[in-house]
Amino acid sequence: MSGDHMISDEQLNEYRINGTKVRVIRDNAVTNDVRGIVVAWNDEQLIIRKQNRNVVRLPRHYTVVRQDEERPEIF
């Protein structure tokens, strides 16, 4: 995967401000998706708070979509 599909700071900020639940797609397996709320990010990483309140740090190049959107096939 390349970084050209990386989500914008503006979109991440909108998700954070609105408390939008997101899905971070790491690979083709739905069970490996991380779902939660955007907490913070920098140029390389995202921090997502999952429903169980655990915080996960993920590479920013992963695909991020709203949880209520249909999951895209990216692989």
Backbone torsions as a table, in degrees:
resi	resn	phi	psi	omega
1	MET	NA	144.0	179.2
2	SER	-107.2	166.2	-177.4
3	GLY	-79.6	1.1	-175.5
4	ASP	-75.8	-8.1	175.8
5	HIS	-101.8	11.3	-175.9
6	MET	-64.6	135.3	-178.5
7	ILE	-66.6	145.1	-176.3
8	SER	-77.3	156.2	174.6
9	ASP	-58.7	-38.7	-178.9
10	GLU	-62.5	-43.5	179.9
11	GLN	-67.4	-43.3	177.6
12	LEU	-60.3	-41.9	-179.7
13	ASN	-64.6	-40.0	177.0
14	GLU	-61.7	-45.5	177.4
15	TYR	-60.4	-42.6	-178.0
16	ARG	-65.4	-48.5	-177.8
17	ILE	-62.3	-41.6	-177.5
18	ASN	-83.6	-7.4	-177.5
19	GLY	65.6	31.3	-177.7
20	THR	-70.2	129.7	175.5
21	LYS	-75.0	132.8	-177.6
22	VAL	-121.2	164.6	175.0
23	ARG	-120.5	125.1	175.6
24	VAL	-103.2	117.5	-175.4
25	ILE	-95.0	114.0	-176.5
26	ARG	-94.8	-31.4	179.0
27	ASP	-159.9	-166.7	-173.9
28	ASN	-75.8	-12.8	-177.8
29	ALA	-86.5	118.6	-179.8
30	VAL	-57.8	-34.4	-177.8
31	THR	-66.2	-17.2	178.8
32	ASN	-92.1	-1.4	177.2
33	ASP	-65.1	146.2	174.5
34	VAL	-107.8	126.1	-180.0
35	ARG	-115.4	138.7	179.2
36	GLY	169.4	-158.0	-176.2
37	ILE	-115.5	137.0	178.0
38	VAL	-67.5	126.3	179.4
39	VAL	-104.9	-46.5	-176.6
40	ALA	-161.7	169.8	177.4
41	TRP	-163.5	162.8	169.5
42	ASN	-139.3	-163.4	-176.2
43	ASP	-65.6	-26.3	-175.7
44	GLU	-110.5	-22.6	-171.0
45	GLN	-135.5	156.8	171.8
46	LEU	-115.9	148.7	171.2
47	ILE	-119.7	120.9	-177.3
48	ILE	-116.5	132.6	173.6
49	ARG	-96.9	117.2	-179.2
50	LYS	-78.1	169.5	-177.6
51	GLN	-59.9	-32.0	179.3
52	ASN	-81.8	10.7	176.6
53	ARG	75.2	-1.0	172.7
54	ASN	-68.4	146.8	179.8
55	VAL	-107.9	133.2	-177.4
56	VAL	-120.5	135.1	176.4
57	ARG	-104.1	125.6	-175.3
58	LEU	-130.2	151.2	173.9
59	PRO	-61.8	141.1	-174.3
60	ARG	-71.3	-19.0	-176.9
61	HIS	-72.4	-10.1	177.1
62	TYR	-63.8	153.6	178.2
63	THR	-75.3	131.7	179.7
64	VAL	-121.4	124.6	176.5
65	VAL	-133.1	158.9	174.2
66	ARG	-61.9	143.1	-176.9
67	GLN	-62.7	-29.7	-177.7
68	ASP	-84.3	-1.9	175.3
69	GLU	-84.4	158.6	175.4
70	GLU	-67.6	139.0	-178.8
71	ARG	-71.2	121.5	179.9
72	PRO	-73.9	149.4	172.3
73	GLU	-89.2	114.0	-174.0
74	ILE	-116.0	-3.9	-177.0
75	PHE	-117.2	NA	NA
